[in-house]
Amino acid sequence: MNLRIGLLGGGSWGTTVASLTARNSPTIMWARDTNTVEEINQHHRNEKYLPGSHLTESLKATNSIKEAVVDADVVVMGVPSQSFRYVLEEAKPYIRPWVPIVSLSKGLEQGSKMRMTQIIESIMPGHPAGVLTGPNLAKEILQGQAAASVIAMVDKNVAHALQKVFRTGLFRVYTNDDVVGCEIAGALKNVIAVAAGMGDGAGAGDNTRSAIITRGLAELSRLGVAMGGQPMTFAGLAGMGDLIATCTSPLSRNRYVGVQLGKGRTLDEIINEMSMVAEGVKTCGVVMELAAQYGVEMPISREVYRVVNEGHTVMEAFRGLLRSQSGAESDPG
């Protein structure tokens, strides 16, 4: 069966996924920006977010949420976490019963501390909810470079059906039934990427970056398991794989924010010049609330929070980490 895809969101990753699914299934993508819609339909490009990249020619774009989802067999949410609820509520009247809804967002909602699939389940009960996640840098994938991802759904039959929707020749998609672990890993790795970028921007070396990545992995794994995730998830594509890509790639938005902070720039300056959202900036506050709720020590995330929200400098953050007691590697902290 040739499933019809409705994708909401016209940013870099949403556009990339829409271009991928359009190779396998009829796909309509919704974007707010009229210029983006016209550019995709007429020239098969999205120069604002993916300059120089050519999109699948069968991909169609629209300014109408209704048009994007009313006939869709699968709805894909490609909007940032803080807009997720509003956009889904706007789309709700037009989505047919029992249609699977897949999140591309790697964040947590401020205030509610909810994962995106929890928001889906609260607004659209009865709809299978899942997440597509992994080490997926949009520009590399559109350039035809090999990559792998995970489609996480509780229902394995639905996951296997969606696997065929998202995968293409060089874009491999694996299934996973650990939705909680995949979402927590995807959200928390952005916070660690800000920390890694801060080190790079301040002139720290490869040893420092490696320590941040590995201790950061320990942090996000502890919280993820405490929240019900499976330990092996954090050693896989959604955990370690995504963390490495986001902490080391110059294409990573969250690492970029950290690099600029490490160079002494203010957060407002950095955010104001960016056209895309760096989820780690807003997620770090939610992470600290969850860490307190579950009694989990997260020293790296704590220092990122202090830099982003309390005006601490990067040097103060590193001094804070150095003051932390170090015991056995298996210990928290």
N, C-alpha and C positions, 0 to 999 in steps of 0.2 A: 504494500500500500504506500502511495506517495503522499506522505504527511505534509500538510501545509503549515508553514512556520510564520508566526507573527512575532517580531522582535521589537521591543520598546527601548529606545536609546540610540543616539547617534554619535556617541563618543568613539574613541579609537578601538576599544575592545568590542563594544557592541557592533560597530561597523564590520570589524574583522570577522566576528562570529557569523554575522548575517551573510557576509561574502562566502564563508565556508558552507553554511547550510544551503545557500542558493545553488551550490553545485549538485546537491543531492535532492533538494525539495523546493517547491515554489515558496519564496520568502518575500514578505513585505516588512520593511523596517520603518518604524516611526521615529521622527526627529522633530524637535521644536523649531529648529532653524530652517526657514524657508529656503535660504541659499544652499544649505546642505542637501535638502531634498531635491532641489533642481539640479544641483551638480551631480548627484548620484544617478538620477534618472537620465540626464542628458549626456554626461561625460564619464560616468562610472568611476567617479573619484570622490574623495572627501578630503580636500586639501587642508582644511582647518585642523584636522586631527591626524591625518595620515598622508602628509604631502608626498607626492610622487608615486603613490601606490595605485595600482589599477584593480578595480573591484570586479567581481563576477558580473557579467553583462546582464544576466537574467534577474539580478537583484532589483527590486522595486522599492522606492521610498515614498513616504506620505507624511503630511502634517496632521492626519486624522488618526487618533488612537482607535476609533471605531473601525476604520478601514483596515488597520493593521491586524486586529485581533478577532473581528466578528466571524470570520470563516476559518480561523486558525485551529489546527489539531494539536499544536504545541505552542505555548506562549513562552518567550524567553525575555527575561527582565535584565536589560543591559544599562540600568541607571545607577548612579551612586547610592550608597546606603541611606544617606539622609533624605533622599528624594524618593526612595523606594516605595514607602507606604502611600504617599500622595499619588504617585503615578499608577500604582496598582488599584487604588480605590477609584481613580478616574476610569480605568479600563474595565473594572468589575462588571458593569451592566452589559458589556458586549462580549464577554467570554462565555462560551458555551459550557454546560455542565461537564464535569469530570476531565476537562482538558488539563494535561500536565503543565505545570508552571516551573520553569528552570531559572534560577538566579545565576547571574555572572558576577554579582557584586561581592567584593572581599572587604566587608566592613561589618560593624555592629551599630544598631540604632541607638543614638544618644537618648537618655531618659529611660526608655524601656529596657535597655541592654539586650534587646532581642536580636537573634540571628535572622537572616533574611527568610529562611524557610519557615521560621516561626511566625513571621509577619504574614507570609502566604497562607499558612494554616489558619491564622486568626481572621483574615479577611475573606479567604476563599476556602472554607472548610469543605472537605470532600475531594479537593483537587490534589492529585499527587504532586508533591513539592520536592524539588531537588536542586543541585548546584553543579555547575561545570567549573572546575578549578584545576590549578596546576601551574607549572612554570611556563607561562604563556605570554611572551612579549609580543604585542600585536604587530609591530612593524616587521619583525623577523618572520612571523608566520605568513604575512602577506607577501613577503619577498620569496616565499617558497622554501624556507629553511625548515628542516625537520623539527617536530615538537611533539610532546605527549601531554595528555590531560586526563582528568578523571571526571566521569559523570556519577555523582553520588545520589542515590535514591534508596529509600527503604524497600520499595517494591522492585525486586530484581528483574521481573519481566518488563516493566516499564523502562528500567535502566538499559536493558539490552536493546529494546526498540529505539531508544533515543541515541544509543551508541552509533547506530547506522546513520542517524541524522547529522551528527556533528563530525564524524571522522571523514577525512579525505586521504589522498595518497600519502602525504608526508605528515599529516596531523593524526596521530594515533590517539584513540580514546579508550581508556580502561573503565571498568565499572567498579563501584565500591558501595557498600550498604551503610557505611559509617558517615551519615550526613553531619552529625554533630562535630566529629573530629575534623572532617574536611573543611567545614565552615570556620571553625575556631582557628585552624592552622592558617587558612587564607587570610583571616582578619589580623591575627597577631603577627604574622611575618612582616606586615607592613610597618609595624611599630619597630621591630628589630632592624628593618632596612633603614629607617631614619637614623637609628643609632650607628649602624655601620657607615652610613654616609657622613655622619658627624665626625667619625674618626678619620675618614678619608679626607674630608675638607680641612681638618685640623692638622693634616700631615702625618697621621699615624701610619704604621706600616702594615704589611701583609699579616704579620703575627697578630696584631691587634684586631684586624678584620676577622681573621679566623677564630679568635677567641670570642668575639661578639657573636658570630654566626653559631658556633657550637653551644655556647652558654645560652644564647637566645633560643636555640632549638630546645634546650632543656627547659627553659621557662615556659614556652608555649605548649610543650608536651605535658608539663605538670598541670597547667590549668586545663588543657583540653581533656586530659584523662579525668581530672576532678569533676568536669562537667559532663562526663559520660562518653567521651571519645575513646576509641580503641588505640592502644599504644602503637601498634604497627602502622597506623595511618600516618603518624608523624615522622616515620622513617621513609615514607613513600613520596610520590609526586606532589600530593597536596601539602605535605609538610616540608621535609628536607629539600625536595626538588624546587619548590616554589621559593623557599627561603634563600637558597643559593642564588637563583636567578635574580631575585629582587634586591639582594644585598650587594651584588657584584656588577650588575649591568648598568652601563651609562644610559640605557633606555628606561630605567626604573624611575618613576616619578617620586616615590618615597625616598629612595636613596638620594635623588637630586635635592630634595628639601634638606636632608641631613647634611649633604656636602655644603650647601650654601650657608646653613647655620654654622657649620664648622669653620667657614671662612669669615664669620663674624657678622653676617647680614641678619636683619630682623625677619621674623616670621611673616609679618605683614608685607614687607617688600617682596619676599619670595612668592607668597600666595597670589599677590596682586598681578604678578607678571605671568602666571601660569594659566593656560587655557584648559587644563585638565585637573581633575581632583586627585589629591594625594590622600588616600583614605586613612593612612596611619596617623595623620595630624588629629583627626577627630576621634579615631578609635582608641587612642592611648588613654583618654579619660575613662571610657567605658571599661577598658581592660583593668585599670586600677580599681574600679568599683567591683568588678567580678573577682579580682584577686583577693580583695578584702572579704567579699561574700563567701568565697570558698576556702579562705585561709591559706592561700598560696603565695610564697615569696617570689617576687618578680623584680629584682633590682635593676635590670637594664630598662625594662618598661617604665619603672618608677622614675629613673633619671631622664628618660625621654619626655615623660609627662611634665617634669619640673622645668625642662627647657622650653617646652611648647606652651605651658599654661602658667608657669610661675616666674618667668623671667630669668631663670638660671642660665648661666653661660655654659658652653660646651666644656670648657675647662673645669667648671664646677661639677658638671655631670661626671667627668672622668675621675675627679678627686673623690666624688661620692662612691663610685664603684670600687676605687682602690681602698676606701675605708671599710668596705664590706668584708666581713670575716670569711676567709676561704678555708674550707675543711676538705672532706673527701669529695671527689668529683660527683658522686651520686647524691651528695647533700644539696638542698636548695640553697640558692644564693650564688 
